[in-house]
């Protein structure tokens, strides 16, 4: 489709979507190993002493009624400006 009409927006968008899906689904470009291979540094490389919270742990804590929402510290700020 795109070879017949390079100006076809739908065909271009479809190609972009398929290439993106291939990059993360098949080639696994979205992994830390791929980033390191390409020379990128991860946040763990930059801040090795920082303790990270896994998303699963955060979600579990929230579902159990504990924890804090991500932007909890901003709740009062918005209400004060009204």
N, C-alpha and C positions, 0 to 999 in steps of 0.2 A: 504494500500500500504506500509506504513512505517513499519507495524508490520511484513509483509512478508519479507521485505528486509531493515533492519535498515541502510544499507550503501547507499541507494538510495538518492542521493543529491537533486534531484528535489522534492521528497516527503518530505524531511526534510525542504527544503526551503518553500514549500507550507504550511506545518504545522506552521512554524515560522510566516509566513505572516498572516495566519488565526488567530493565537493566539494574534498577535499584534493588528489586526483589532478588535478582540473581546474585548481586554483590553481597547481600547479607544472608541470604538463605542458602546459597550453594557454596560460594567462595568463602563465606564467614569473615568478611571484611570488618565486621563490627566487634571483633574480639580483641582483648588486650594483646594477644600474641601477634595479631596482624598489625596492630599499632606499633608494637616494639620492633617488628620486622621492618616497618617503614621508617623507623627512627624517631617516632613520637615518644614522649614520656607520659606516664600516667600520673594521676594525683598521688598514688601510693609511692611512686618514685620521688616526687617532689616533697611530700610530707610523710615520711615513713613512721613518724611517731604519733601521727593523728589516729585516733580510734574511730573507725567507721561503723555505722549501724547498717546492717543489711536490711534491704527493703522488707524481706519476709519477717524479720524480727520487729521492725517498726509496725508493720501491719498487724502482726499478732498482738503486740502491746496495745494498739489502738482498739482492736476488736474486743480485747479483754477489759476495756474501759480505762486503761491507764494511758500514760504518755501525753504528749502535747502535740497540737497540730503544728504544721510546718511554719505558718506565719502568725502564730498566736500572739507574739509580741507586738504585732501591728493592729490588733483588734481595737484597742482603745484610741489609737491615733486617728483612725478614720472617723470614729464616732465623735471625737472632740472637734473636728473641723466642720461638722454640720451646723 
